[in-house]
Amino acid sequence: MKEPLIYPVSVPRDVSEMFEKLTFRVIATGKVRYSARAILHAIRWHYEIERGVREFKCNNNWTPTLARWFMRKYPYTNGFFEIRTARLPRAELENGNALDR
């Protein structure tokens, strides 16, 4: 059986790591649900404003991938993010290639 790898394929690793870190900070406040999009916007702020990385492009399409990846990696957080039906081809969803690298 193929062992799942750690980070989403389509998202830069540092963005995935920051998403993970910020999500745990939100969970630590006692929230039981939160917006994955809000976390991605915080990441955008961090890179563009705080670090001044003008060439950084934060793709809004990363949001559902990051939310699914996080809840898959940490099953006890299932339901923390609201998930809608995926638009990925069924084969990619079934074998997990869309989420893991």
KOLFIKE-115015 format. One record per residue: x, y, z of N, C-alpha, C in turn. Coordinates in nm, 3 decimals, padded with zeros to 5 digits. Example, Ala and Ser with C-alpha at 12.3 -4.5 7.8 and 13.67 -1.06 7.14 Angstrom:
REM residues 2
     nxx     nyy     nzz    caxx    cayy    cazz     cxx     cyy     czz
  01.319 -00.569  00.780  01.230 -00.450  00.780  01.320 -00.330  00.780
  01.285 -00.225  00.708  01.367 -00.106  00.714  01.290  00.003  00.787
END
This chain:
REM residues 101
     nxx     nyy     nzz    caxx    cayy    cazz     cxx     cyy     czz
  00.084 -00.119  00.000  00.000  00.000  00.000  00.088  00.125  00.000
  00.053  00.219 -00.083  00.128  00.344 -00.092  00.106  00.426  00.034
  00.215  00.465  00.099  00.205  00.546  00.219  00.187  00.692  00.180
  00.086  00.759  00.239  00.066  00.900  00.203  00.184  00.985  00.247
  00.214  01.083  00.166  00.323  01.173  00.198  00.269  01.295  00.272
  00.353  01.390  00.299  00.321  01.491  00.398  00.248  01.614  00.347
  00.281  01.666  00.230  00.228  01.797  00.189  00.147  01.790  00.061
  00.052  01.882  00.043 -00.026  01.886 -00.081  00.065  01.912 -00.201
  00.034  01.851 -00.312  00.116  01.862 -00.433  00.120  02.004 -00.489
  00.005  02.068 -00.494 -00.007  02.195 -00.567  00.025  02.319 -00.484
  00.066  02.300 -00.359  00.089  02.414 -00.269  00.235  02.413 -00.224
  00.302  02.529 -00.225  00.440  02.533 -00.176  00.449  02.483 -00.032
  00.554  02.409 -00.003  00.570  02.348  00.128  00.566  02.450  00.241
  00.630  02.565  00.224  00.632  02.664  00.332  00.491  02.719  00.358
  00.408  02.728  00.255  00.270  02.772  00.274  00.193  02.666  00.351
  00.212  02.540  00.315  00.145  02.430  00.386  00.185  02.428  00.533
  00.313  02.446  00.560  00.361  02.445  00.699  00.303  02.562  00.778
  00.295  02.679  00.715  00.238  02.794  00.785  00.088  02.775  00.807
  00.018  02.717  00.709 -00.125  02.688  00.724 -00.146  02.597  00.845
 -00.063  02.496  00.856 -00.070  02.401  00.967 -00.047  02.474  01.100
  00.056  02.554  01.106  00.091  02.627  01.229 -00.021  02.723  01.270
 -00.072  02.800  01.175 -00.178  02.896  01.206 -00.309  02.826  01.245
 -00.338  02.715  01.180 -00.460  02.641  01.215 -00.452  02.592  01.359
 -00.338  02.540  01.400 -00.323  02.497  01.539 -00.334  02.614  01.636
 -00.288  02.732  01.595 -00.305  02.850  01.681 -00.452  02.885  01.698
 -00.530  02.873  01.590 -00.674  02.900  01.597 -00.741  02.796  01.687
 -00.707  02.670  01.668 -00.765  02.563  01.751 -00.735  02.587  01.898
 -00.614  02.634  01.928 -00.574  02.660  02.066 -00.658  02.768  02.133
 -00.724  02.852  02.055 -00.810  02.955  02.113 -00.945  02.899  02.156
 -00.972  02.773  02.120 -01.098  02.712  02.158 -01.202  02.707  02.046
 -01.168  02.760  01.933 -01.263  02.756  01.821 -01.283  02.612  01.775
 -01.407  02.579  01.739 -01.437  02.445  01.688 -01.457  02.445  01.537
 -01.474  02.562  01.478 -01.483  02.580  01.333 -01.416  02.712  01.297
 -01.358  02.714  01.178 -01.294  02.839  01.134 -01.284  02.838  00.983
 -01.247  02.950  00.927 -01.237  02.967  00.783 -01.095  02.937  00.734
 -01.084  02.838  00.646 -00.955  02.808  00.584 -00.909  02.927  00.499
 -01.006  02.995  00.440 -00.973  03.112  00.357 -00.912  03.223  00.442
 -00.964  03.242  00.563 -00.907  03.344  00.652 -00.762  03.312  00.687
 -00.733  03.185  00.706 -00.596  03.144  00.736 -00.507  03.170  00.615
 -00.556  03.139  00.496 -00.476  03.165  00.376 -00.453  03.315  00.358
 -00.551  03.398  00.392 -00.531  03.543  00.384 -00.426  03.590  00.485
 -00.422  03.528  00.602 -00.318  03.562  00.701 -00.180  03.526  00.647
 -00.171  03.416  00.575 -00.045  03.375  00.513 -00.004  03.477  00.407
 -00.101  03.519  00.327 -00.075  03.621  00.224 -00.021  03.749  00.290
 -00.084  03.794  00.398 -00.041  03.914  00.472  00.103  03.895  00.521
  00.130  03.780  00.578  00.263  03.753  00.631  00.370  03.769  00.524
  00.350  03.705  00.410  00.451  03.710  00.304  00.460  03.848  00.240
  00.346  03.904  00.202  00.349  04.028  00.125  00.376  04.153  00.209
  00.319  04.158  00.327  00.331  04.280  00.409  00.442  04.268  00.513
  00.435  04.165  00.596  00.535  04.152  00.703  00.675  04.122  00.650
  00.685  04.033  00.553  00.816  03.995  00.500  00.854  04.075  00.377
  00.759  04.143  00.314  00.788  04.225  00.197  00.825  04.147  00.073
  00.775  04.025  00.063  00.803  03.942 -00.054  00.701  03.978 -00.162
  00.735  04.075 -00.244  00.641  04.127 -00.343  00.606  04.025 -00.452
  00.699  03.937 -00.483  00.673  03.840 -00.589  00.592  03.719 -00.542
  00.561  03.712 -00.413  00.483  03.600 -00.361  00.340  03.605 -00.415
  00.295  03.494 -00.469  00.158  03.482 -00.519  00.088  03.372 -00.440
 -00.016  03.410 -00.372 -00.093  03.317 -00.290 -00.223  03.286 -00.363
 -00.236  03.165 -00.412 -00.349  03.127 -00.496 -00.470  03.088 -00.410
 -00.582  03.155 -00.431 -00.704  03.122 -00.356 -00.749  02.978 -00.377
 -00.710  02.919 -00.489 -00.747  02.781 -00.516 -00.679  02.681 -00.423
 -00.580  02.726 -00.348 -00.513  02.638 -00.252 -00.600  02.610 -00.130
 -00.697  02.695 -00.103 -00.776  02.686  00.019 -00.841  02.549  00.039
 -00.920  02.498 -00.055 -00.983  02.368 -00.030 -00.882  02.254 -00.017
 -00.775  02.261 -00.094 -00.672  02.157 -00.085 -00.609  02.157  00.053
 -00.575  02.275  00.104 -00.514  02.285  00.237 -00.609  02.239  00.347
 -00.735  02.277  00.338 -00.832  02.237  00.439 -00.849  02.085  00.441
 -00.863  02.023  00.325 -00.878  01.877  00.317 -00.752  01.807  00.366
 -00.636  01.859  00.324 -00.509  01.800  00.365 -00.495  01.803  00.516
 -00.524  01.918  00.577 -00.507  01.932  00.721 -00.597  01.834  00.797
 -00.724  01.826  00.758 -00.817  01.739  00.830 -00.788  01.591  00.802
 -00.730  01.563  00.687 -00.689  01.425  00.657 -00.566  01.388  00.740
 -00.475  01.481  00.754 -00.352  01.456  00.831 -00.383  01.445  00.980
 -00.478  01.524  01.027 -00.517  01.525  01.168 -00.667  01.493  01.178
 -00.703  01.365  01.170 -00.845  01.326  01.164 -00.929  01.378  01.281
 -00.868  01.401  01.396 -00.944  01.452  01.511 -00.995  01.595  01.488
 -00.947  01.662  01.383 -00.995  01.797  01.352 -01.105  01.794  01.245
 -01.150  01.676  01.208 -01.254  01.663  01.106 -01.372  01.753  01.138
 -01.414  01.833  01.041 -01.524  01.925  01.060 -01.481  02.065  01.102
 -01.353  02.084  01.128 -01.305  02.217  01.167 -01.326  02.317  01.054
 -01.299  02.271  00.931 -01.324  02.352  00.813 -01.447  02.297  00.742
 -01.529  02.385  00.687 -01.642  02.341  00.605 -01.588  02.299  00.469
 -01.627  02.181  00.426 -01.579  02.126  00.300 -01.696  02.113  00.203
 -01.674  02.158  00.083 -01.774  02.143 -00.023 -01.729  02.033 -00.118
 -01.814  01.995 -00.208 -01.782  01.890 -00.304 -01.662  01.931 -00.388
 -01.567  01.840 -00.401 -01.446  01.867 -00.479 -01.474  01.866 -00.627
 -01.399  01.945 -00.700 -01.413  01.950 -00.845 -01.302  01.874 -00.917
 -01.222  01.801 -00.841 -01.113  01.724 -00.900 -01.168  01.598 -00.968
 -01.097  01.547 -01.067 -01.139  01.421 -01.127 -01.144  01.311 -01.021
 -01.243  01.225 -01.028 -01.267  01.121 -00.928 -01.142  01.035 -00.906
 -01.069  00.999 -01.010 -00.951  00.914 -00.996 -00.847  00.980 -00.905
 -00.830  01.110 -00.914 -00.733  01.180 -00.829 -00.777  01.178 -00.684
 -00.906  01.191 -00.660 -00.957  01.189 -00.524 -00.942  01.051 -00.461
 -00.969  00.946 -00.539 -00.968  00.810 -00.486 -00.828  00.763 -00.449
 -00.728  00.798 -00.529 -00.595  00.748 -00.498 -00.512  00.847 -00.416
 -00.565  00.963 -00.386 -00.497  01.058 -00.300 -00.387  01.137 -00.365
 -00.364  01.118 -00.496 -00.255  01.189 -00.563 -00.272  01.340 -00.559
 -00.393  01.386 -00.553 -00.416  01.530 -00.556 -00.373  01.595 -00.425
 -00.366  01.518 -00.318 -00.337  01.578 -00.188 -00.194  01.555 -00.141
 -00.131  01.448 -00.184 -00.001  01.412 -00.127  00.113  01.425 -00.226
  00.228  01.454 -00.171  00.350  01.445 -00.252  00.455  01.375 -00.171
END
